[in-house]
Amino acid sequence: MTKLKYTPEIRERAVQLVIESEKDYPSNWAAVSAIAPKIGCTPETLRVWYQKYL
């Protein structure tokens, strides 16, 4: 399986989308799960990026 490489800019923008969208979802995980497919990564990958950003 090949790993997709995401630039730091894409990762940061994805995390910003989660932060901006958190109020629209009942939990952080719900926001992450909704946004991840839009950027083409798994929710777990986006969750890790989010945790590193904090």
Backbone hydrogen bonds in HBPLUS format (Angstrom, degrees):
<---DONOR---> <-ACCEPTOR-->    atom                        ^
c    i                          cat <-CA-CA->   ^        H-A-AA   ^      H-
h    n   atom  resd res      DA  || num        DHA   H-A  angle D-A-AA Bond
n    s   type  num  typ     dist DA aas  dist angle  dist       angle   num
A0010-ILE N   A0007-THR O   3.07 MM   3  5.26 118.6  2.47 101.4 115.6     1
A0011-ARG N   A0007-THR O   3.04 MM   4  6.38 165.1  2.06 158.1 162.2     2
A0012-GLU N   A0008-PRO O   2.89 MM   4  6.03 161.8  1.92 146.7 151.9     3
A0013-ARG N   A0009-GLU O   2.94 MM   4  6.10 158.9  1.98 145.2 151.3     4
A0014-ALA N   A0010-ILE O   2.91 MM   4  6.09 156.9  1.96 149.7 156.0     5
A0015-VAL N   A0011-ARG O   2.99 MM   4  6.25 158.4  2.04 150.1 155.6     6
A0016-GLN N   A0012-GLU O   2.91 MM   4  6.16 155.6  1.97 147.2 154.4     7
A0017-LEU N   A0013-ARG O   2.92 MM   4  6.20 149.9  2.01 145.9 153.8     8
A0018-VAL N   A0014-ALA O   3.11 MM   4  6.46 150.7  2.19 144.2 151.6     9
A0019-ILE N   A0015-VAL O   2.96 MM   4  6.29 165.4  1.98 155.2 158.4    10
A0020-GLU N   A0016-GLN O   2.86 MM   4  6.05 163.2  1.89 153.2 157.7    11
A0021-SER N   A0017-LEU O   2.94 MM   4  5.95 138.5  2.12 139.9 150.8    12
A0021-SER N   A0018-VAL O   3.13 MM   3  5.09 126.0  2.44  94.6 108.9    13
A0022-GLU N   A0018-VAL O   2.95 MM   4  5.91 123.3  2.28 150.4 162.3    14
A0024-ASP N   A0021-SER O   2.86 MM   3  5.42 150.4  1.95 119.6 128.8    15
A0025-TYR N   A0022-GLU O   3.21 MM   3  5.48 166.5  2.22 111.5 115.6    16
A0031-ALA N   A0027-SER O   3.22 MM   4  6.56 155.4  2.28 144.1 150.0    17
A0032-VAL N   A0028-ASN O   2.91 MM   4  6.20 163.7  1.93 155.6 160.2    18
A0033-SER N   A0029-TRP O   2.81 MM   4  5.93 162.7  1.84 149.9 154.9    19
A0034-ALA N   A0030-ALA O   3.03 MM   4  6.16 142.7  2.18 139.8 148.9    20
A0035-ILE N   A0031-ALA O   3.04 MM   4  6.21 151.3  2.13 149.6 157.0    21
A0036-ALA N   A0032-VAL O   2.96 MM   4  5.90 165.1  1.98 157.0 160.3    22
A0038-LYS N   A0035-ILE O   2.92 MM   3  5.32 128.7  2.19 111.5 125.9    23
A0039-ILE N   A0036-ALA O   3.11 MM   3  5.49 140.2  2.28 107.5 117.8    24
A0040-GLY N   A0036-ALA O   3.00 MM   4  6.15 120.8  2.36 144.3 160.9    25
A0041-CYS N   A0036-ALA O   3.15 MM   5  5.28 169.9  2.16 140.0 139.5    26
A0046-LEU N   A0042-THR O   3.14 MM   4  6.51 164.3  2.17 157.0 160.3    27
A0047-ARG N   A0043-PRO O   2.84 MM   4  6.03 152.0  1.91 148.6 157.2    28
A0048-VAL N   A0044-GLU O   3.00 MM   4  6.24 155.4  2.07 147.1 152.5    29
A0049-TRP N   A0045-THR O   3.05 MM   4  6.39 160.6  2.08 150.1 155.2    30
A0050-TYR N   A0046-LEU O   2.90 MM   4  6.10 159.9  1.94 149.5 155.1    31
A0051-GLN N   A0047-ARG O   2.89 MM   4  6.17 160.3  1.93 151.4 156.2    32
A0052-LYS N   A0048-VAL O   2.97 MM   4  6.20 158.1  2.02 152.5 158.1    33
A0053-TYR N   A0049-TRP O   2.95 MM   4  6.14 144.3  2.08 145.0 155.3    34
A0054-LEU N   A0050-TYR O   3.14 MM   4  6.45 145.6  2.27 148.2 156.2    35
